[in-house]
Amino acid sequence: MPITQKTTIKTEAHFSKDGKHRYLLKKEWNKNKKKAMVMMINPSSADGMVIDHTTMYVINNLSKLDFGSVDIVNMFSKIDIRLSSRQNIKELVDKENDDYIEKSAAKADYIIIAWGSIGENNKKIKERQKEIFNLLKKYKDKLYIICDSRGKGGYHPLAPQIRHSWKLEKINLEDDLKIK
């Protein structure tokens, strides 16, 4: 006899009044399991109904790791931007974004830094990363990065090496990320 499996993923998306910034994309499929906050770069067009590849990989991998929900937040809140060194970084984020990051971090069991290597060669982005880490200092015991099967870490969810299998590794702000 066939078995039927039914699942509901509850979704919330929080935007600015003008719709140009997304602060939070929340997905919950089991409220009794661990909660993750995943910090990435900037939001795509994913919303309450539309799901993109990044969100799909996040949900798939967190589900495999026995999580029940995720708050997806971003370093920059402006939707669908292409980052360049000529941009004014301050235009890509607003105060509400940092408030959402702090609220999500407080509720999360795990805070997963998943912006990949984007800050390595851009001074402005590195400065924004320092701002984020200052916001997250009080949650330093909950900070993790995504690693591959060999233990190499610091990936974005779209990286081919980890799309289908995440290993989470605890991080130290000063040592592992060289943010001082």
N, C-alpha and C positions, 0 to 999 in steps of 0.2 A: 504494500500500500504506500503511495507517495506521501511525503511529508511536506506540509506547507509552512514556509517561514515568512512571517510578517514583521516588518521593521518600520519604525517611524523615526525620521530625523527631524527634530524641531530646530527651526532656523530663525535667527534674529539678525537683522542688519541695521546698523546705526549710521546715518549720514548727516552731513551738514544741511542746513535749510536749502541752500542752492544746489545740492546734489553733487557738488564737485569734490567733496571729501568723504571718504568712508573711514569711520573710526573703529568699527568692530564688526566682525562677522562671526557669529556664535552658532555652533552646531552641537546639538545634544542628542545622543541616541540611548544613553543609559545613565540616569542621574545618580545611580548608586556606585558608579565606578570613578576612578581617578579623573581629575580635571587638568587639562593642559592649556597653557597659553603659548601660542606660537607667534614669535616676532619675526616678521619678514621685512621686505623693503618698502613696497608701496602697493596699494590695492589695485586689482584688475576690475573688470566690469562685473565680477561675481556679486550677486545680491541675494535676496531672500529666495529666489527661484532659480536663477542662473548659477551653475556651478562651473568653475574653470578647472583646468588640469591640476594646477597647484593645490587647490582645495581638495580635489579628489585624492591626490597622493597623500595629503595631510590626514584626511579622514581614514583612508585605507590603512595607513601605517599605524596611526594611533589606535585604531580598532584592534589590529594585530597585537599591539602592546598592552591590551586590556584597559585602555582608557574609555571613558564614556561620554566625554564632551571636550570641545576645544573652543577657545576664544582666539580668533585670528586677528592680530593687531599688526600695525606696520610702523616702521621708522618714520615714514612720510605718509600723510593721510590723503594727499591729492591723488585722484583716480587716473589710472592709465598714463602715467608720465614716462618719458624716456629721460633718464638722468644724464646730465652732461656737466662738465666742469665749469661751464659758463653760466649755469643757472644760479639764481638766488635761492639757496636752500630754504631760507625762512618763508618763502612763498609756497613751499611744498608741504608745510605742516602748520597746524594752528594749536592753540592752547588746549582745546577740547581733546585733541589726540593724546596728549600726555596724560590728561585726566583718565581717559579710557585705559591707557596702558597701566597706570597705577592701580585702578580698580580691578582690572583683570588679573594683575600680578598678585594682588592680595587674596583673591579667591582660588588661584591655581595651586595645584599640588606640584606641578612641574612647569617651569618657564623655559621654553625651548627657543634659543637664539638660532634662527634659521635664515639669516640674510646672506650666507655664503661669504665670498671673498670681496664683496663690493667695496668695502672701505680701505682696502690695502693700498690703492694708488690714488686716492682722492681725499685731499685734506679736508674739504668741506663735509664730506660724508663721514669721515673719521671723527670730526667734531660733533656731528649729530649722534654718532654712536656713543661718544663719551657722555653726552647729555642723557641718553637712554640709560646707560649704566649707572649714572648718578641717581636716576629715578629708581632703579632696581637694586641699589646697594643694600637696602634693608631686607631684600629677598634673596641674597646671594647664596643661601643654602638650597635654593630651589632651581638654580640655573644649570641648564644642560645645552649641549650641542648635538647635532645629528652626526653620527659616524658611520662609516662603511664597515664591512665585515672584517677588515684588517685593522680597524681602529683609527684610521685617518678621519679627522673630523673637520667641522666647520662648513657643512654643506647647506645649500638651499634645497627645498623639496623637489625641484625640477632636475637636479643633477642626476644624470643617468646612473651613476654608481650606487645611488641609494633610493631611487624611485620606488622600488618594490620591497625594500627591507631596511628598516632603521635600527640602529643601535644608539641608545642615548648615553652620553657620557657627561658626568658632572664637570663643571668648569670652575676655574678660579679667575676672577676678573683680572687681577694683575699678571699672573703667570701665563695662563693659557691664551688670553686675548691681548696681552701687552698694552692694556689701557691703563694709563696712570694719570 
